[in-house]
Amino acid sequence: MDYLTVLRCRWHIIATDSTWPRYKGFGIHSALGPALRNCSPEAYACLYGDSTANTNIDIKPYRLLPPLNQEQDVKEGDLMHIDLALFGPASRWLFACMSALETVGKMGIERGQGRFEIQSVEAWSGSTAWHSFYQTREGVAEWPRVLSVKTILEEHSPQPATTLDITLDTPLRLKQENRLQRSAPSFSDLMRHLATRVKLLSESAGLPPLISSEEKTTLLSLADSIEPANHEVNWTDLSRYSFRQKANMQFGGIMGTLRYSGEHLGAFRPWLALAECVHLGGKTTFGLGHINPHFKS
């Protein structure tokens, strides 16, 4: 059976400009769209177009993770990373994204600022392994590995753990009853949002769900046994100017560290690895919803 696929790549970039916005995800998202439209209208339509054109599901087939340093003044020559994951059929547009990001680097991510050169691009090949497939001087060495979500779960086997720290590197925007959740979510809420996100991504790609309704019920029942610990989170607002709406917009979410405990935590290692790859919550195409899980025995 075919399942949703993930092509996750990481660009190693060198800053050629010393002035960058504090949060870089908004600028990269905004600059990548026009650059992509110019080099490949089909790729632009897939990633930035109306995702409900062929289905009733409003979800984009990619997510972005910008450089995470929160400094405006980046030194020329600083090495940073841009992480992009393409889901399902969107993986065919990798080279269009590479070309578009090269253009973004020359033009800058925001009003001519935030310029960079691409040094290399590497792909995630499962577990903690990355391998380089593109060097600026040598070009493309090989087509990177595309993983199915099923493979990601299988390659991250459950291991004993009783505590879990989840670092929220970018704001996490979860909704409950159509309202943004401003406090730490329960562990079962996290798993519910993850299962729903993977299901919607699969459906938008015309692929079957990763797990059945019965398997989801069992997963969430086990997640209910996980208890909250000493969370250290706060609500953080990020401001983005929308040229389309000609107004500043607030993209807030919770940041900090979520902590959980429970004897069955180890069973969720594969699922948290998947969440780290696909992100959680809203505005993932701007880089929001990235998590970094740390299990402890």
RORO-672908 format. One record per residue: x negated, y, z of N, C-alpha, C in turn. Coordinates in steps of 0.001 Angstrom, whole numbers. Last residue first. Layout:
BEGIN
<<X Y Z> <X Y Z> <X Y Z>>
...
END
This chain:
BEGIN
<<-15012 8150 30176> <-14575 6923 30863> <-14402 7199 32358>>
<<-13779 10696 28034> <-14686 10286 29103> <-14119 9059 29815>>
<<-13656 12409 24900> <-13174 11359 25797> <-14235 11021 26844>>
<<-12927 15308 23411> <-14029 14687 24139> <-13444 13691 25143>>
<<-11920 16909 20333> <-11644 16046 21480> <-12906 15437 22081>>
<<-11160 19811 19061> <-12415 19075 19253> <-12251 18208 20501>>
<<-8989 21164 16506> <-9255 20624 17848> <-10570 19860 17882>>
<<-7468 23856 14823> <-8577 22902 14878> <-8814 22470 16312>>
<<-5441 25745 14428> <-5073 24387 14824> <-6190 23374 14825>>
<<-6324 27736 11507> <-5787 27560 12849> <-5496 26086 13128>>
<<-7133 28230 8926> <-8114 27691 9858> <-7595 27449 11255>>
<<-5252 28871 7181> <-6084 29987 7626> <-7140 29521 8631>>
<<-3883 26574 6915> <-4615 27021 5722> <-5448 28270 6006>>
<<-2520 26333 9274> <-3761 25563 9143> <-4549 25963 7896>>
<<-160 27500 10301> <-1211 28339 9709> <-2554 27618 9589>>
<<825 25339 13111> <1021 26194 11950> <-224 26942 11526>>
<<-296 22014 14169> <470 23249 14261> <523 24034 12963>>
<<-3633 20772 13646> <-2304 20685 14235> <-1619 22042 14202>>
<<-5905 19001 11394> <-5471 20129 12220> <-4025 19923 12696>>
<<-7036 16817 10149> <-5917 17469 9466> <-5453 18754 10150>>
<<-9226 16098 11850> <-9398 16206 10398> <-8288 17036 9743>>
<<-8235 15946 14368> <-9373 16832 14137> <-9567 17091 12647>>
<<-6348 13944 13969> <-5896 15310 14250> <-7011 16317 14012>>
<<-8023 11732 13668> <-7189 12153 12542> <-6715 13594 12731>>
<<-9038 11624 16229> <-9970 11802 15108> <-9210 12271 13870>>
<<-6699 11097 17596> <-7324 12410 17801> <-8377 12687 16734>>
<<-6253 8488 16718> <-5288 9526 16391> <-5868 10922 16582>>
<<-8404 6998 17769> <-8210 7099 16315> <-7291 8257 15928>>
<<-7951 7453 20620> <-9153 7923 19931> <-8954 8023 18416>>
<<-5833 6360 21982> <-5553 7505 21117> <-6790 8075 20446>>
<<-6637 4440 23685> <-5869 3992 22525> <-5634 5116 21522>>
<<-7732 5798 25827> <-8629 5240 24816> <-7920 4797 23560>>
<<-5599 6354 27575> <-6114 7397 26685> <-6967 6842 25548>>
<<-4453 4772 29470> <-4277 4375 28066> <-4837 5395 27079>>
<<-4792 5887 31956> <-5543 4659 31664> <-5432 4234 30206>>
<<-5317 9434 32030> <-4446 8266 31942> <-5222 7039 31505>>
<<-5259 12983 31515> <-5797 11785 32154> <-4793 10650 32037>>
<<-6332 16021 29885> <-5350 14974 30162> <-6041 13796 30828>>
<<-6631 19435 29067> <-7178 18279 29780> <-6046 17303 30116>>
<<-7625 21896 26729> <-6543 21043 27245> <-7182 19841 27926>>
<<-9163 24989 26684> <-9367 23544 26832> <-8129 22886 27434>>
<<-8670 27549 24278> <-9248 27109 25540> <-9451 25607 25550>>
<<-5629 29047 23021> <-7020 28638 22891> <-7550 28257 24265>>
<<-2516 29306 21326> <-3253 29048 22557> <-4669 28578 22223>>
<<-1836 32104 19127> <-1786 30690 19504> <-2572 30495 20790>>
<<-795 34494 16572> <-1227 34075 17898> <-1102 32574 18119>>
<<-1135 36527 14342> <-1128 35075 14265> <-1661 34542 15589>>
<<493 39404 13403> <-138 38731 14521> <5 37222 14367>>
<<-171 41632 10733> <585 40493 11244> <-214 39832 12359>>
<<241 44846 9349> <-555 43954 10179> <332 42854 10743>>
<<1376 45291 5940> <1543 45423 7390> <587 44479 8097>>
<<2084 44673 3257> <1569 45988 3646> <1800 46267 5137>>
<<2733 42266 2231> <3763 42899 3045> <3365 44291 3537>>
<<369 41898 746> <1663 41666 107> <2784 42364 871>>
<<-1644 42311 2496> <-1516 43262 1396> <-174 43101 698>>
<<-1671 42013 5870> <-1077 41398 4686> <-904 42456 3604>>
<<-4184 41718 8216> <-3452 42658 7375> <-2961 41939 6123>>
<<-4021 40075 11300> <-4343 39965 9877> <-3519 40975 9099>>
<<-5188 39380 14538> <-4474 40298 13657> <-4956 40135 12218>>
<<-4533 36977 16963> <-5436 37395 15898> <-4634 38247 14921>>
<<-4132 36432 20400> <-3576 37002 19168> <-4690 37369 18206>>
<<-3939 33759 22585> <-4830 34662 21868> <-4162 35130 20592>>
<<-3210 32536 25768> <-2667 32949 24483> <-3587 33984 23854>>
<<-5288 30003 27214> <-4651 31322 27227> <-4163 31645 25830>>
<<-6226 27259 29355> <-5829 27830 28068> <-5236 29219 28261>>
<<-7164 24770 30851> <-7699 26132 30881> <-7432 26763 29519>>
<<-5597 22214 32807> <-5748 22947 31556> <-6370 24317 31805>>
<<-6237 19695 34583> <-6428 21135 34813> <-6689 21863 33490>>
<<-3936 17448 33139> <-4913 17694 34200> <-5050 19210 34369>>
<<-982 15521 32352> <-1811 16732 32216> <-2777 16854 33379>>
<<-1002 11972 31587> <-669 13096 32456> <-1536 14315 32150>>
<<528 9571 29582> <-661 10411 29769> <-269 11679 30526>>
<<2838 8307 28988> <2160 7872 30218> <921 8717 30520>>
<<3648 9205 26537> <4365 9721 27709> <3683 9352 29023>>
<<2226 7629 24796> <1740 8986 25047> <2421 9609 26265>>
<<3867 5417 24673> <2574 5283 25339> <2006 6661 25684>>
<<5922 6606 23228> <6212 6037 24552> <4922 5872 25351>>
<<4654 7179 20866> <5072 8293 21715> <5432 7821 23115>>
<<4245 4561 19882> <3116 5468 20097> <3491 6586 21074>>
<<6878 3632 19624> <5950 2949 20533> <4779 3857 20884>>
<<7814 5402 17668> <8464 5348 18974> <7551 4708 20014>>
<<6154 4687 15544> <6076 6040 16101> <6698 6071 17495>>
<<7043 2121 15024> <5667 2311 15486> <5476 3696 16102>>
<<9641 2742 14133> <9462 1901 15331> <8058 2070 15907>>
<<9101 4192 11839> <9812 4845 12943> <9635 4067 14238>>
<<5726 3367 10758> <7183 3267 10698> <7806 4006 11876>>
<<2990 5409 9574> <3575 4445 10515> <5092 4466 10387>>
<<2580 6911 7268> <1479 6136 7836> <1985 5062 8780>>
<<5064 6821 4627> <4539 7280 5920> <3450 6352 6439>>
<<4159 6812 1082> <4887 6298 2249> <4284 6820 3548>>
<<4040 9779 -1042> <3473 8551 -493> <4234 8102 749>>
<<4313 12293 -2184> <5069 11174 -2740> <4584 9825 -2264>>
<<3192 14367 -918> <2356 13722 -1935> <3064 12533 -2581>>
<<5114 14922 942> <4886 15929 -101> <4024 15379 -1229>>
<<4832 12665 2589> <6039 12824 1778> <5829 13831 647>>
<<2338 13243 3787> <2526 12027 2984> <3724 12177 2058>>
<<2915 15593 5158> <1868 15603 4132> <2018 14394 3206>>
<<4866 14590 6907> <5227 15591 5912> <4186 15679 4796>>
<<3312 12761 8432> <4489 12300 7691> <4861 13282 6588>>
<<1462 14443 9606> <987 13418 8680> <2139 12892 7833>>
<<3262 15961 11219> <2426 16600 10192> <1950 15583 9156>>
<<4364 14031 12920> <5229 14759 11997> <4414 15390 10870>>
<<2113 13222 14357> <2848 12235 13565> <3726 12925 12524>>
<<1467 15694 15603> <526 15041 14687> <1259 14069 13773>>
<<3707 16136 17215> <3379 17099 16156> <2421 16484 15137>>
<<3439 13923 18899> <4649 14082 18086> <4381 15043 16922>>
<<1064 14415 20176> <1167 13250 19297> <2383 13344 18384>>
<<1769 16735 21631> <668 16756 20662> <800 15614 19666>>
<<3794 15668 23243> <4114 16723 22271> <3033 16814 21198>>
<<2340 13940 24835> <3305 13354 23896> <3743 14384 22854>>
<<948 15771 26371> <208 14933 25432> <1146 14313 24402>>
<<2486 19023 26429> <2285 17680 26969> <1545 16849 25931>>
<<743 22158 25858> <1726 21126 25519> <1459 19829 26271>>
<<375 25123 27716> <-242 23865 27295> <828 22817 26997>>
<<2371 27853 26350> <1704 27127 27431> <1152 25810 26894>>
<<3774 28844 24253> <2709 29681 24797> <1969 29018 25956>>
<<5069 27826 21292> <4789 27335 22630> <3572 28069 23192>>
<<7427 29574 19373> <6025 29256 19615> <5808 28898 21078>>
<<10518 27983 18620> <9787 29058 19286> <8348 28628 19523>>
<<12035 25857 17738> <11794 26959 16809> <11149 28180 17464>>
<<11734 23971 19750> <13037 24607 19545> <12884 25908 18763>>
<<8430 24731 19649> <9399 23899 20351> <10729 24636 20320>>
<<5414 24750 17766> <6757 25262 18011> <7605 24233 18736>>
<<2015 25700 18083> <3030 24654 18097> <4387 25278 18394>>
<<-869 26755 17183> <498 27286 17088> <1485 26124 16966>>
<<-3942 27447 18489> <-3012 26350 18224> <-1586 26886 18295>>
<<-6807 29196 17345> <-5492 29203 17978> <-4593 28060 17521>>
<<-9758 27098 17434> <-8985 28169 16816> <-7577 28106 17404>>
<<-10645 25213 19229> <-11619 26128 18632> <-10966 27316 17941>>
<<-9826 23779 21982> <-9075 24429 20913> <-9961 25524 20327>>
<<-10965 20749 23158> <-11313 22146 22952> <-10524 22680 21758>>
<<-9757 18503 25306> <-9567 18921 23919> <-9867 20408 23824>>
<<-10789 15845 27277> <-10831 17296 27114> <-10675 17605 25631>>
<<-9608 13131 29087> <-9766 13707 27750> <-9752 15229 27851>>
<<-10132 10067 30890> <-9928 11514 30824> <-10239 12025 29421>>
<<-10486 7406 30415> <-9462 7773 31405> <-9229 9283 31463>>
<<-11165 4914 28010> <-11311 6299 28450> <-10185 6611 29423>>
<<-12367 2376 25833> <-11863 2766 27158> <-12155 4234 27478>>
<<-11449 2884 22392> <-12452 2544 23398> <-11963 3047 24744>>
<<-10225 2146 19129> <-9965 2522 20526> <-11091 2052 21435>>
<<-12182 3102 16246> <-11534 2091 17078> <-11305 2604 18497>>
<<-12085 4503 13525> <-12236 5068 14865> <-11494 4145 15842>>
<<-11401 3219 11235> <-12831 3447 11468> <-13118 4109 12814>>
<<-8619 3208 11245> <-9325 1936 11406> <-10801 2136 11738>>
<<-8007 5910 10789> <-7586 5262 12033> <-8398 3995 12292>>
<<-9120 6163 8212> <-9613 6997 9315> <-9236 6385 10655>>
<<-7532 4389 6757> <-8959 4098 6946> <-9531 4892 8103>>
<<-5132 5801 6784> <-5192 4468 7388> <-6637 4094 7687>>
<<-5716 7987 5287> <-5484 8195 6719> <-5508 6866 7469>>
<<-8449 7300 3071> <-7025 7266 3391> <-6868 7476 4896>>
<<-11018 9369 1687> <-10560 8427 2708> <-9041 8442 2826>>
<<-13341 9624 -832> <-11993 10021 -437> <-11464 8950 507>>
<<-16701 10583 -1142> <-15744 9557 -741> <-14416 10188 -314>>
<<-17787 12576 -4008> <-17711 12209 -2585> <-16592 11216 -2288>>
<<-19650 11760 -6840> <-18322 12146 -6360> <-18189 11688 -4904>>
<<-23060 12980 -6827> <-22047 11926 -6937> <-20716 12476 -6469>>
<<-24576 15298 -7179> <-25239 13993 -7242> <-24237 12868 -7454>>
<<-24453 18416 -8717> <-23665 17346 -8098> <-24363 16002 -8278>>
<<-27498 20388 -8367> <-26146 20146 -8843> <-25481 18992 -8103>>
<<-30019 21247 -7586> <-29912 19957 -8272> <-28529 19707 -8866>>
<<-29663 23741 -6350> <-30660 23592 -7415> <-30476 22319 -8233>>
<<-27571 23304 -4498> <-27500 24399 -5466> <-28454 24200 -6637>>
<<-26341 20028 -4165> <-27386 20975 -3810> <-27395 22054 -4895>>
<<-23949 17732 -3099> <-24236 18860 -3984> <-25316 19739 -3366>>
<<-23602 15819 -1276> <-23389 15397 -2667> <-23662 16529 -3646>>
<<-24612 14622 1870> <-24672 15706 908> <-24472 15159 -511>>
<<-22476 13145 4281> <-23564 12997 3309> <-23464 14100 2261>>
<<-21737 12304 7630> <-21614 13257 6536> <-22744 12975 5534>>
<<-20150 10417 10174> <-21103 10466 9058> <-20727 11534 8026>>
<<-18598 9690 12256> <-19335 10955 12406> <-20283 11198 11228>>
<<-15968 8322 10442> <-16604 8364 11754> <-17310 9698 11922>>
<<-16393 9353 6996> <-15812 8528 8045> <-16630 8549 9314>>
<<-17706 11086 5379> <-17525 9723 4883> <-17002 8779 5960>>
<<-17408 14323 4303> <-17206 13450 5457> <-16907 12052 4946>>
<<-19875 15831 2251> <-18554 15251 2437> <-18542 14344 3655>>
<<-21500 19000 1635> <-21503 17605 2062> <-20078 17139 2322>>
<<-23291 21285 -287> <-21959 20831 124> <-22068 19362 497>>
<<-25550 24091 53> <-25223 22698 -271> <-23797 22412 174>>
<<-25579 26909 -127> <-26823 26149 -92> <-26587 24708 -525>>
<<-24069 29718 -1462> <-23879 28307 -1105> <-25217 27587 -1194>>
<<-24246 32933 -12> <-24671 32003 -1059> <-24471 30585 -563>>
<<-21970 35675 741> <-22817 34530 1079> <-23238 33784 -172>>
<<-20396 38501 2336> <-20918 37796 1158> <-21872 36685 1595>>
<<-18822 40328 3882> <-18810 38894 4117> <-19252 38109 2896>>
<<-17114 42815 1861> <-17957 42400 2979> <-17836 40896 3186>>
<<-15260 43432 -58> <-16667 43456 -428> <-17622 43064 670>>
<<-12840 42932 1320> <-13211 44282 898> <-14709 44425 616>>
<<-13844 39881 2315> <-12907 40938 2708> <-13459 42311 2327>>
<<-15676 38111 1351> <-14387 37558 1777> <-13365 38642 2123>>
<<-17523 38622 -1690> <-17249 38908 -286> <-15849 38458 92>>
<<-18427 37981 -4218> <-17552 39136 -4078> <-17371 39569 -2620>>
<<-19994 35707 -3858> <-20563 36855 -4567> <-19759 38127 -4314>>
<<-18237 33981 -2507> <-19517 34331 -1913> <-20131 35563 -2543>>
<<-16212 33684 -4393> <-15924 34371 -3130> <-17219 34832 -2467>>
<<-17584 32114 -6277> <-17151 33467 -6624> <-16877 34295 -5380>>
<<-17840 29811 -4776> <-19051 30467 -5265> <-18741 31917 -5640>>
<<-15189 29150 -4448> <-15946 29594 -3283> <-17275 30247 -3677>>
<<-14593 28351 -7081> <-13926 29521 -6500> <-14688 30047 -5289>>
<<-16158 26059 -7362> <-16393 27193 -8244> <-15803 28474 -7654>>
<<-14953 24475 -5387> <-16384 24786 -5309> <-16713 26003 -6160>>
<<-12372 24277 -6379> <-12598 24957 -5099> <-14060 25338 -4936>>
<<-12916 22769 -8642> <-12340 24104 -8814> <-12532 24914 -7543>>
<<-13765 20446 -7420> <-14749 21229 -8164> <-14225 22631 -8481>>
<<-11307 19571 -6180> <-12507 19887 -5408> <-13459 20789 -6177>>
<<-8900 18759 -7209> <-9299 20142 -7450> <-10531 20544 -6639>>
<<-8220 16285 -6394> <-8718 16394 -7770> <-9245 17799 -8075>>
<<-7037 16540 -3945> <-8478 16241 -3980> <-9062 16366 -5392>>
<<-4321 16769 -4191> <-5097 18015 -4199> <-6598 17763 -4276>>
<<-3073 14309 -3837> <-3504 14680 -5194> <-4338 15950 -5253>>
<<-4165 14200 -420> <-3443 13584 -1527> <-3977 14023 -2881>>
<<-5733 17204 695> <-4895 16042 965> <-4204 15524 -298>>
<<-8853 18493 1569> <-7833 18413 529> <-7060 17115 694>>
<<-10467 20614 3807> <-9926 19268 3594> <-8794 19348 2582>>
<<-13406 22401 4437> <-12150 22355 3691> <-11725 20911 3498>>
<<-15429 24539 6207> <-14933 23163 6168> <-13557 23180 5501>>
<<-18340 26329 6097> <-16924 26378 5750> <-16474 24939 5523>>
<<-20952 27528 8207> <-20273 26428 7528> <-18810 26781 7236>>
<<-24160 29290 8101> <-22811 29036 8611> <-22170 27921 7797>>
<<-27190 30863 8819> <-26550 29683 8241> <-25204 29464 8908>>
<<-28341 34140 8083> <-27705 33221 9033> <-27037 32070 8283>>
<<-29152 35918 6189> <-29953 34703 6336> <-29375 33725 7330>>
<<-28217 38771 7972> <-28533 38196 6663> <-29473 37011 6857>>
<<-26174 38277 10847> <-27456 38656 10256> <-27624 38025 8878>>
<<-23020 39631 11464> <-23789 38438 11139> <-25084 38888 10483>>
<<-20970 41206 13344> <-22280 41483 12759> <-23080 40200 12635>>
<<-18783 39964 14506> <-18600 40737 13282> <-19929 40972 12580>>
<<-18440 36682 15812> <-19211 37917 15736> <-18922 38633 14422>>
<<-17600 34099 16539> <-16675 35223 16639> <-17403 36571 16619>>
<<-18186 31245 14601> <-18781 32301 15420> <-17891 33540 15371>>
<<-17066 29420 12861> <-16388 29649 14134> <-17033 30718 15007>>
<<-16236 29560 9437> <-17299 29635 10446> <-16690 30082 11773>>
<<-12939 27951 9014> <-13984 28935 8710> <-15154 28804 9665>>
<<-11243 25406 7642> <-11904 25723 8911> <-13051 26676 8592>>
<<-8105 24632 6130> <-9373 25340 6106> <-9925 25447 7524>>
<<-6282 22183 4269> <-6480 22998 5462> <-7909 23518 5443>>
<<-3720 21255 1892> <-5098 21478 2306> <-5112 22184 3645>>
<<-1146 21311 685> <-1955 20086 673> <-3434 20311 990>>
<<1387 22883 2717> <309 22988 1746> <-606 21770 1839>>
<<4873 22484 2842> <3595 22224 3498> <2502 22237 2429>>
<<7996 22118 2758> <7146 23309 2670> <5870 23083 3473>>
<<9847 19957 879> <8916 20015 2006> <7974 21201 1811>>
<<11430 19170 -1143> <12016 20126 -205> <11103 20352 996>>
<<9508 19121 -4207> <10107 18489 -3036> <10743 19573 -2176>>
<<8616 20708 -6204> <9008 19352 -6567> <9628 18575 -5412>>
<<8363 23204 -4894> <8794 23136 -6288> <9305 21752 -6668>>
<<7426 23757 -2442> <8755 23133 -2478> <9255 22948 -3911>>
<<5079 25117 -2596> <4977 23681 -2295> <6326 22990 -2311>>
<<4145 27414 -4799> <5349 27011 -4068> <5324 25515 -3851>>
<<514 27667 -4532> <1825 27897 -5114> <2956 27451 -4223>>
<<-1936 26980 -3582> <-1358 28240 -3099> <62 28480 -3598>>
<<-2536 24428 -4616> <-2929 24780 -3251> <-2209 26008 -2709>>
<<-1357 24272 -7193> <-1295 23141 -6270> <-1537 23585 -4830>>
<<-1961 26708 -8372> <-562 26331 -8215> <-405 25204 -7198>>
<<-4778 26519 -8397> <-4121 27548 -7606> <-2662 27178 -7334>>
<<-5099 24460 -10234> <-5549 24266 -8859> <-4883 25275 -7933>>
<<-4071 25767 -12498> <-3437 24541 -12011> <-3815 24263 -10560>>
<<-5830 27915 -12914> <-4436 28183 -12534> <-3720 26937 -11985>>
<<-8972 28267 -12209> <-8107 27123 -12498> <-6683 27403 -12026>>
<<-10193 30753 -11959> <-10980 29645 -12529> <-10118 28431 -12878>>
<<-8173 32446 -10969> <-8943 32833 -12145> <-9679 31661 -12783>>
<<-7252 31102 -8720> <-6313 31376 -9815> <-7050 31716 -11102>>
<<-9502 31195 -7113> <-9026 29903 -7604> <-8085 30092 -8791>>
<<-9604 33883 -6534> <-10747 33253 -7214> <-10336 31921 -7818>>
<<-7149 34269 -5171> <-7388 34894 -6484> <-8538 34267 -7254>>
<<-7762 32437 -2856> <-6600 32339 -3742> <-6831 32970 -5103>>
<<-10045 33288 -1479> <-10092 32033 -2234> <-8940 31934 -3230>>
<<-9328 35551 -74> <-10232 35684 -1214> <-10246 34442 -2097>>
<<-7637 34555 1931> <-7141 35583 1017> <-8014 35719 -227>>
<<-9317 32687 3255> <-8041 32270 2665> <-7587 33264 1598>>
<<-11352 34405 4127> <-11667 33312 3201> <-10406 32838 2496>>
<<-9908 36130 5862> <-10590 36644 4679> <-10886 35561 3657>>
<<-8994 34347 7827> <-8044 35130 7054> <-8675 35630 5757>>
<<-11357 33243 8941> <-10415 32396 8214> <-9444 33173 7347>>
<<-12943 34796 10531> <-13275 34746 9116> <-12278 33944 8274>>
<<-12716 37202 12922> <-12193 35882 12545> <-12240 35786 11033>>
<<-14347 39550 12446> <-14488 38736 13655> <-13965 37321 13405>>
<<-15858 40001 9178> <-14759 40153 10139> <-14954 39211 11320>>
<<-19288 41074 8776> <-18228 40095 8571> <-17079 40398 9526>>
<<-22212 42294 7574> <-20941 42711 8177> <-19834 41747 7778>>
<<-24476 41574 6196> <-24562 41630 7656> <-23267 42059 8345>>
<<-24917 39179 3658> <-24265 40417 4066> <-24261 40420 5593>>
<<-25472 36705 3037> <-26258 37707 2320> <-25745 39108 2641>>
<<-25580 33676 4818> <-25057 35039 4749> <-26008 35955 3991>>
<<-25273 30595 3349> <-26242 31526 3924> <-25708 32944 3731>>
<<-23482 27539 4000> <-23630 28832 3342> <-24645 29695 4093>>
<<-22404 24448 3340> <-23459 25124 4081> <-23741 26429 3346>>
<<-19177 23187 3399> <-20101 24040 2661> <-21122 24623 3629>>
<<-17785 20066 3613> <-18341 21161 4403> <-19404 21881 3584>>
<<-14715 18268 3015> <-16049 18722 2628> <-16467 19923 3469>>
<<-12587 15571 2766> <-13051 16637 3662> <-14493 17002 3320>>
<<-9879 14297 1487> <-11233 14603 1014> <-11697 15816 1818>>
<<-7567 11844 2233> <-8206 13064 2710> <-9597 13162 2093>>
<<-4372 10411 1299> <-5833 10463 1297> <-6326 11833 1753>>
<<-1641 8393 2312> <-2197 9725 2116> <-3717 9681 2190>>
<<-1723 5061 915> <-1405 6033 1955> <-2016 7386 1584>>
<<-497 2243 -814> <-1231 3501 -867> <-758 4445 233>>
<<-836 -1195 0> <0 0 0> <-876 1253 0>>
END
